[in-house]
Amino acid sequence: MPRLAPMKTRDGRFGYEAAGDPALPPLVFLHGIGGAARAWRGQLDFFAGRFHAIAWDMPGYGGSAPLAKCSITALAGALQDFLQQVGATNPILVGHSIGGMIVQQLLAKHPHIAGAVVLAQTSPAFGKPDGDWQKAFIEARLGPLDRGETLASLAPSLVKELVGDDPDAGGMELARDCMASVPEATYRATMLALMGFDLRDALKDIVLPTLVLSGSKDKNAPAPMMAKMASYIPSATYGELYSIRNVR
């Protein structure tokens, strides 16, 4: 995996990593709540020959300054600013988990801002803030912090919950390191930003070529839910990832 030097936008607000000729078409990767720009180094290396591959540190992560008030709308506005700062015109946007929610929010306001999008292991809604599932989800992730745990101590168990059978050891190590490095204040604010997110009615208005990508073992964004999500996007293609063990 390449050793990429962290970079900063001209205004100093955003940290990111990049690979490939800046003259090539931009391909921008957006991580999840427990991630970081460096989580995408393998992808940056793989796509650098064909794209200017860019991985963003969301506000409050890595080298990016936190937002005064975190919400999906504010994060989408920050993404728009970041794209302008790095000169990513008509990019392909790859959003994983909350990164996919941010992409949806950006498209709801600027439907033609990208050339194509990938919505990976994400959702069009988090549901009602007072819903039982939503409250249980937040409690499961923030409750241990309230009781004195740290993200460093929780990272091994949190990451283990997110993977399927026989995960890549290097990938697991990277995921644990990214999770452990998220500032607690950022993790809390970003987790709470999920509450009330609901763009299900906006799926029909996504006009860009869209790949909806699920994982067969994903419990947070189950494959059947993502297949249904894809059915509401006019130009979507749906793909589901299986472990090698399951397809032998």
N, C-alpha and C positions, 0 to 999 in steps of 0.2 A: 504494500500500500504506500502511495507516495507521501513524502513529507512536504506538505504545503505550508507556506508562510501565511499566517493570518494577515488579512488586509483590512484597511479602513476606507470608508467613503470620504469624499472631499470635505463634507461637513462634519466628519468625526462622529456621526450618530450611530453608524452601523459597522459591525465587523462582518467579514465574509471570507471565504476561500474561493479560489478560482483556478481553472486550468484550461488550456487551449488558447488559440489565437483570438484576441478580442474582435477581430474582423469577421469571425465565424458567427453563425446564428446563435443567439443566447438561449441557454437551457438552464433554468433556475430551479433549484431544489429547496424546499421548505420543510423543516424538521418538525417533529412532534413535541409535546410538552416536556418529555424527558430527554430531548436530543440536543443537538448543536450542529453548527456548520460542519465540524470535522466528522460527524457521523456519515457524511456523504463522500468521503475521500475516495472510496473504491469506485463510486459512480463518476466522480470527477475524472479520475484516471481513465476509466473505460470510455467515456464520451469525449475526451479532450481532442481527439483527432478529427471529430466532425462538428463539434460545437464549442462555443465559449461557455464552458460549464461553470456554473456559479452556485455556491451554497451560502445561504443567508443565515446569520445568527439573528433569531427573532429578538425584539427589544427585551433587554434584561438578561440575555444569554450571551456567553462568550464576550466578544468585544463590542456588543451593542448596548447603548444606553437604555435604561428602562423607561417606560411610558409613565407620565404623571398619573394617568388612570387607564387601567388595562381593560379592554373590551375587544370583541372580535372586530367590531367596526373600526376601532382605533388601530388595531393590528393591520387591518386591510389598508388603512390610510398610510401606515408606516411602510408597508410593502410597496405601495405605489411610489412613495418617496424614494425608497431604495432602488427600485427599477430605474427611476430617472437619474439617480446619482451614478449608477454603474453603466448607464447608457444602454440598458436592455430594452431595445425597441422590438415590439412584436415577438416577445419571448415565448418559448414553451415553458409553462409553469407546472412543476411537479410538487404537489402538496400531499404530505403524509400526515394522517391524523388531524391535529388541529391546523396543520399547514394546509390541508385540503379544505377545511372550513374557511380559512382566511382567503383562499383562492375563490371559493364560492361567493364570499362577501364582496370581494373586489369585483367579480364579474357582475354581481347584481347592480353595481353602480356604473361600471365601465365594461359593458359586454364585449367590446372589441379590443380590449387592452392587450390581449395575447394572441398568438397564432394558433395555439392548441393547449390543452391542459391534460394533466394526469391527476386523477383523484384517487389516492391510494390509502386503503385501510382507514377510511374516514366516514363521515356521516353528514346528511343534510340537516340534522337536528339533534339537539341534546335534550329537548323536551321542556316541560314546565319546571320552573325553579323549585316548586314545592312538591314535585312528583316523588313518589317513594323510591323509584329506581335512581333518579338523579341524586337524591339526598344520600342514599346508600353508597353510590359511587364516590361522591365527594368525601363522605365520612371514611370510607375505606382508604383513601389516599391522604387526607389531611389529618384524620384522627391520630395516627401514630406520631405525627409531628407535634400535635398538641400534647401528646403524652411524653415528649422528650426525645423521641427518635430523631435522627438526622437523615437527610437524603443519602449520605454516604453509607449509613448503616442499613437503610432500606433498599438501596439500589439492587443488591443481588436478588432479593425476593421479588421486587417490582418487575425487574427485567425478565425473570424466570416465568412470570405470569403471562408475558407478552409473546412468547415464542412457542413453536410447535415441537415436533419430534426431532431429535438429533440436530440441534442448532450448531452453526459454525462457531467454533471456539473463539476465533479471533473477533468475530462479530459480537459475540456475547461480551467479551472483555471490553470492546469499544463502547457498547451500549451501557454497560455498568459504569464505565468511566464518565461518559456523558451525563448519565443520570446523577451520579454522585457530585458532579461539578455544578449542577444547576443551583443558583442561589435560592435559599428557602423562600425569600420574599417574592421572587419571580415565579417560583413554582406555585405558590399559593395564589398569587394574583392571576396567573394564566389559567389555573384550574377553575377559579371562580368565574372567569370570563366566559366559560362554557355555558353557564346557567342561562337558560332562556333562548339560546341560539336555535333558530328554526328558519331554514330557507327551503323547506320542502316545496312550497308553492312557486319558488323561483327556478326549480330545476328545468321546467319546460321552456324557460327563457334563455338557457345556455345555448348559444348558437355556434360555438366553436367545436372543432373536432375534439372529442373527449374520450380518454381511456379511463374507465372505472376499474380499479385493480383491487382485488380482495385476496385474502389468505384463507385457505380452507380450515385452518386451526384458530383463526382470529376470533376471540370471544368478545372483544370490545366493539368491533365493527364486523359482525357475522356476515359470512358470504351471502346468505339468502337476502339479508337486508340490502347489501350493496348491489346485488343483482336487480332487486326491485328499484333501487335508486337509479341504476343505469337505464331502466325501462322508461323513466320519465324524462330523460335527456334526449332530445331528438336525434342528435348525431353521435350518440355514445356507442362505444365498443366495450364490452365487458370481458374481463379476464380474471381467472382465479388461479392462484399459485398453490401448488401441492408440494409436499416434501417428496423427495425421491423414493423414500421408503413406501409411500402410499401408492406409487404408480408402477412399481415393479411387478 
